[in-house]
Amino acid sequence: MENRILGLHHITAIAGNAQRNFNFYTKTMGLRFLKKTVNFDDPGTYHFYFGDESGSAGTILTFFPWEHMTPGRRGPGQATEIGYAVPRGSLDFWMKRFDAQGVTYNKPAEKFGERYLTFLDPDGLKLELTEVADDPRTPWTTAEVGADVATRGFHHITLTLSDVKATAAVLTDVFGYKLVAQHVNRYRYATDALGTANIVELVAAPGEGRGQVAAGSVHHVAFRVKDDATQLYFRDLLIKKGFQVTPQIDRQYFHAMYFREPGGVLFEIATDNPGFMVDEPLAELGTHLMLPAQHESKRAAIEAHLPKLG
């Protein structure tokens, strides 16, 4: 297989209260809690992972919940909307559910021929549910969120930018995406490497004040590659194009490298390997506090400091 970006791998955002974040994504949204670990650079803070049964690339939403973090502000230089795919006809279920649970949402609308629903999580993170006709991914389900309405994984990520041209060039010239649709100031790019979690939308917002990344904001967007060799191919390509790219970093469940795209959004390229079963079996994912090896010796102090989850 040629070296290709395989769509989205994961998206990482910032939250406030850990329990509130956990409750919303596992109970309201019905996602699986995949992993309870800590921020590599701040082990006094959780790192939560949510997704499908096994943590398939393209379904993984992660959070750093910092208890006293101030609210962020959406604007240019940020990923501003996280889009999930849901089955056609399911938006009525979600509106009733959001009404019952006090979730802020807008009435359904349509873009690029697809019906979607915009809503906010408890920290103000903007999300969308987009109805799709055929998504082959098997959803994680709960007693309240069945397979006929459950999220399948990511549909798209939206980046808001002062100028889209340089970012678009990264998508097309480096990542292999193509412009597939445009409406006014919104540009939809997609890769045909896979049929799901393969869309990036760019919104041009010249003259608007730059956004501030804090609680309720996306921290970074991770794109997927199959293995280390493919990741290093893209690292070399990006460096040749003048980008400052980190070395490969072992993130326990994938290998990561980071760079900031021209519009200001932090991008990551992440590998499929080794996956979430490297330290917990499939049936027990998310049930233990898993620490990176460098922090294991401090487990007692870390556990004492972290908020308890009910």
C-alpha positions as CSV (number, residue, x, y, z in Angstrom):
1,M,0.0,0.0,0.0
2,E,1.2,3.5,-0.8
3,N,1.9,6.0,1.9
4,R,-1.4,7.6,2.7
5,I,-3.2,9.5,5.4
6,L,-6.2,7.4,6.3
7,G,-8.5,10.2,7.5
8,L,-8.9,11.1,11.2
9,H,-7.3,9.1,14.0
10,H,-8.5,10.9,17.1
11,I,-9.5,14.4,18.3
12,T,-8.3,15.7,21.6
13,A,-10.2,18.5,23.5
14,I,-10.1,20.2,26.9
15,A,-12.7,19.9,29.5
16,G,-13.4,21.3,33.0
17,N,-14.9,18.9,35.6
18,A,-13.8,15.3,35.0
19,Q,-17.0,13.6,36.3
20,R,-19.2,15.9,34.3
21,N,-17.2,15.1,31.1
22,F,-17.3,11.4,31.9
23,N,-21.0,11.4,32.4
24,F,-21.9,13.3,29.3
25,Y,-19.9,11.2,26.9
26,T,-20.6,7.8,28.4
27,K,-24.3,8.4,29.4
28,T,-25.7,11.1,27.3
29,M,-23.8,10.3,24.1
30,G,-23.5,6.6,24.8
31,L,-19.8,6.2,23.9
32,R,-17.5,3.6,25.4
33,F,-15.1,4.7,28.0
34,L,-11.9,3.3,26.5
35,K,-9.1,4.4,28.7
36,K,-8.6,6.2,32.0
37,T,-5.0,7.4,32.0
38,V,-3.1,10.7,32.7
39,N,-1.7,13.5,30.7
40,F,1.9,12.5,29.9
41,D,3.2,16.0,30.7
42,D,0.8,16.7,33.7
43,P,0.2,13.4,35.4
44,G,-2.0,15.1,38.0
45,T,-4.6,15.5,35.3
46,Y,-6.6,12.7,33.7
47,H,-6.6,11.8,30.0
48,F,-9.9,10.2,29.0
49,Y,-10.5,8.3,25.8
50,F,-14.0,7.6,24.4
51,G,-14.9,5.7,21.3
52,D,-16.3,2.4,19.9
53,E,-15.8,-1.0,21.4
54,S,-12.1,-1.4,20.6
55,G,-11.0,2.3,20.1
56,S,-11.0,2.1,16.3
57,A,-9.2,5.0,14.6
58,G,-11.8,7.6,13.5
59,T,-13.9,7.1,16.6
60,I,-11.6,8.2,19.3
61,L,-12.4,11.4,21.2
62,T,-10.1,12.3,24.1
63,F,-10.1,14.9,26.8
64,F,-7.8,16.6,29.3
65,P,-10.2,17.6,32.1
66,W,-8.6,20.5,34.0
67,E,-10.9,21.4,36.9
68,H,-10.4,25.1,37.0
69,M,-9.7,25.8,33.3
70,T,-11.3,29.0,32.0
71,P,-13.7,28.7,29.1
72,G,-12.2,28.9,25.6
73,R,-13.4,31.0,22.7
74,R,-14.1,29.8,19.2
75,G,-12.4,31.7,16.4
76,P,-9.8,31.5,13.6
77,G,-6.8,29.3,14.3
78,Q,-8.9,26.5,15.9
79,A,-10.7,23.3,15.2
80,T,-14.2,24.6,16.0
81,E,-16.7,21.7,15.3
82,I,-16.5,17.9,15.8
83,G,-18.8,16.0,13.5
84,Y,-20.2,12.5,14.2
85,A,-22.0,10.3,11.8
86,V,-25.4,8.9,12.8
87,P,-28.0,6.9,10.9
88,R,-30.6,8.7,8.8
89,G,-33.8,9.5,10.8
90,S,-32.0,9.5,14.2
91,L,-32.0,13.3,14.8
92,D,-35.4,13.3,16.3
93,F,-34.2,10.8,18.9
94,W,-31.3,13.0,19.7
95,M,-33.4,16.1,20.1
96,K,-35.7,14.4,22.5
97,R,-32.7,13.1,24.4
98,F,-31.1,16.5,24.6
99,D,-34.4,18.1,25.7
100,A,-34.7,15.6,28.5
101,Q,-31.1,16.1,29.6
102,G,-30.8,19.9,29.2
103,V,-28.3,19.9,26.4
104,T,-28.1,23.1,24.3
105,Y,-28.8,22.4,20.6
106,N,-30.0,24.1,17.4
107,K,-32.8,22.8,15.2
108,P,-31.6,20.5,12.3
109,A,-30.2,22.2,9.2
110,E,-28.6,21.0,6.0
111,K,-25.2,21.5,4.4
112,F,-23.7,19.8,1.4
113,G,-27.0,17.8,1.0
114,E,-26.7,16.3,4.5
115,R,-29.0,16.9,7.5
116,Y,-27.2,17.7,10.7
117,L,-27.8,18.8,14.3
118,T,-25.4,21.1,16.2
119,F,-25.1,20.9,20.0
120,L,-22.8,21.8,22.9
121,D,-21.2,19.6,25.5
122,P,-21.2,20.8,29.2
123,D,-18.0,22.9,28.6
124,G,-19.3,24.5,25.4
125,L,-17.5,22.3,22.9
126,K,-19.4,22.4,19.6
127,L,-20.4,19.1,18.1
128,E,-22.5,18.0,15.2
129,L,-24.5,14.9,14.4
130,T,-24.7,14.3,10.6
131,E,-27.1,11.8,9.2
132,V,-25.5,9.4,6.7
133,A,-27.2,6.8,4.6
134,D,-24.6,4.0,4.9
135,D,-21.8,3.9,7.5
136,P,-20.4,0.3,7.9
137,R,-18.9,0.9,11.3
138,T,-20.3,-1.0,14.2
139,P,-21.4,1.4,16.9
140,W,-21.0,1.0,20.7
141,T,-24.5,0.8,22.1
142,T,-26.1,1.2,25.6
143,A,-29.4,0.4,27.1
144,E,-30.6,3.9,26.1
145,V,-28.7,4.5,22.9
146,G,-29.4,1.6,20.4
147,A,-27.7,0.7,17.1
148,D,-30.5,2.5,15.1
149,V,-29.4,5.9,16.5
150,A,-25.9,5.5,17.9
151,T,-22.9,7.5,16.6
152,R,-20.7,5.6,14.2
153,G,-17.6,7.6,14.8
154,F,-16.3,10.9,13.3
155,H,-17.9,12.3,10.1
156,H,-15.7,15.5,9.9
157,I,-13.7,18.1,11.7
158,T,-14.1,21.8,11.0
159,L,-11.2,24.2,11.1
160,T,-12.0,28.0,11.3
161,L,-9.2,30.1,9.7
162,S,-8.4,33.6,8.8
163,D,-7.2,32.4,5.4
164,V,-7.8,28.8,4.1
165,K,-5.3,28.7,1.3
166,A,-2.2,27.5,3.1
167,T,-4.1,25.0,5.2
168,A,-5.8,23.7,2.1
169,A,-2.4,23.2,0.5
170,V,-1.3,20.9,3.5
171,L,-4.5,18.9,3.0
172,T,-4.1,18.5,-0.8
173,D,-0.3,18.5,-1.3
174,V,0.8,16.6,1.8
175,F,-2.2,14.6,3.0
176,G,-3.8,13.7,-0.3
177,Y,-7.2,15.3,0.3
178,K,-9.3,16.9,-2.5
179,L,-11.8,19.7,-2.5
180,V,-15.1,18.0,-3.0
181,A,-17.6,20.8,-2.3
182,Q,-17.9,24.5,-1.4
183,H,-20.7,26.7,-0.1
184,V,-19.9,30.4,0.4
185,N,-17.0,30.4,2.9
186,R,-17.1,26.7,3.8
187,Y,-14.8,24.3,1.9
188,R,-15.1,20.5,2.2
189,Y,-12.0,18.4,1.6
190,A,-12.0,14.6,1.7
191,T,-9.7,11.7,1.1
192,D,-10.8,8.6,-0.8
193,A,-8.3,6.4,1.2
194,L,-11.3,5.4,3.4
195,G,-15.0,6.1,3.3
196,T,-15.5,7.2,6.9
197,A,-13.9,9.8,9.2
198,N,-12.4,11.2,6.0
199,I,-13.7,14.8,5.8
200,V,-12.1,18.1,6.8
201,E,-14.1,21.3,6.4
202,L,-12.3,24.7,6.3
203,V,-14.3,27.9,7.2
204,A,-12.8,31.2,6.1
205,A,-13.3,33.9,8.7
206,P,-11.1,36.8,7.8
207,G,-11.0,39.7,10.2
208,E,-12.4,37.8,13.1
209,G,-10.5,37.7,16.4
210,R,-8.5,34.6,16.9
211,G,-9.9,31.9,19.1
212,Q,-8.6,30.9,22.5
213,V,-7.9,27.3,23.3
214,A,-9.2,26.4,26.8
215,A,-12.1,24.5,28.3
216,G,-14.6,23.6,25.6
217,S,-11.9,23.8,22.9
218,V,-10.2,21.3,20.6
219,H,-6.6,20.9,21.6
220,H,-5.4,19.1,18.5
221,V,-6.5,17.0,15.5
222,A,-4.8,13.7,14.8
223,F,-4.6,12.1,11.4
224,R,-4.2,8.4,10.9
225,V,-1.5,6.4,9.3
226,K,-1.2,2.6,9.3
227,D,2.3,2.2,10.8
228,D,5.6,3.8,11.9
229,A,7.2,3.7,8.5
230,T,4.3,5.6,6.9
231,Q,4.5,8.2,9.8
232,L,8.2,8.8,9.2
233,Y,7.5,9.2,5.5
234,F,5.2,12.1,6.3
235,R,7.6,13.5,8.8
236,D,10.3,13.7,6.1
237,L,7.9,15.2,3.6
238,L,6.7,17.9,6.1
239,I,10.3,18.8,7.0
240,K,11.2,19.2,3.3
241,K,8.3,21.6,3.0
242,G,9.6,23.7,5.9
243,F,7.4,22.6,8.8
244,Q,8.8,22.2,12.3
245,V,7.8,18.6,13.2
246,T,8.4,16.8,16.5
247,P,10.2,13.5,16.7
248,Q,8.1,10.4,17.0
249,I,6.6,10.2,20.6
250,D,5.3,7.0,22.2
251,R,1.8,7.7,23.5
252,Q,1.3,4.2,24.8
253,Y,-1.6,3.4,22.5
254,F,-0.2,5.0,19.3
255,H,2.9,6.7,18.1
256,A,2.6,10.5,17.6
257,M,4.3,13.4,15.9
258,Y,3.0,17.0,15.9
259,F,3.3,20.1,13.8
260,R,1.3,23.3,13.6
261,E,-0.4,23.9,10.3
262,P,-0.2,27.4,8.7
263,G,-3.6,28.5,10.1
264,G,-2.5,27.8,13.7
265,V,-4.2,24.5,14.4
266,L,-2.1,21.8,16.1
267,F,-2.0,18.7,13.9
268,E,-0.8,15.2,14.9
269,I,-0.1,12.2,12.8
270,A,-0.8,9.0,14.7
271,T,-0.2,5.3,14.0
272,D,-2.8,2.5,14.3
273,N,-0.2,0.5,16.3
274,P,-0.1,-0.7,19.0
275,G,-3.8,0.0,20.0
276,F,-5.7,0.1,23.2
277,M,-5.4,-3.6,24.2
278,V,-1.7,-3.2,24.8
279,D,-2.3,-2.9,28.6
280,E,-6.0,-4.0,29.1
281,P,-8.0,-6.8,27.5
282,L,-10.9,-5.7,25.3
283,A,-13.6,-6.6,27.9
284,E,-11.8,-4.4,30.6
285,L,-11.0,-1.3,28.6
286,G,-11.5,1.8,30.7
287,T,-12.0,0.0,34.0
288,H,-8.5,0.6,35.5
289,L,-6.2,3.6,35.9
290,M,-3.5,3.0,33.4
291,L,-0.3,4.9,33.9
292,P,2.6,5.4,31.4
293,A,5.7,3.6,32.6
294,Q,7.5,6.8,33.6
295,H,4.8,7.6,36.1
296,E,4.1,4.1,37.5
297,S,6.4,4.6,40.5
298,K,4.3,7.6,41.5
299,R,1.0,5.7,41.3
300,A,-0.1,6.2,44.9
301,A,0.5,10.0,44.8
302,I,-1.2,10.3,41.4
303,E,-4.3,8.3,42.5
304,A,-4.6,10.4,45.7
305,H,-4.5,13.6,43.7
306,L,-6.9,12.7,40.8
307,P,-10.6,13.3,41.3
308,K,-12.6,10.2,42.1
309,L,-15.1,9.1,39.4
310,G,-18.5,7.8,40.5
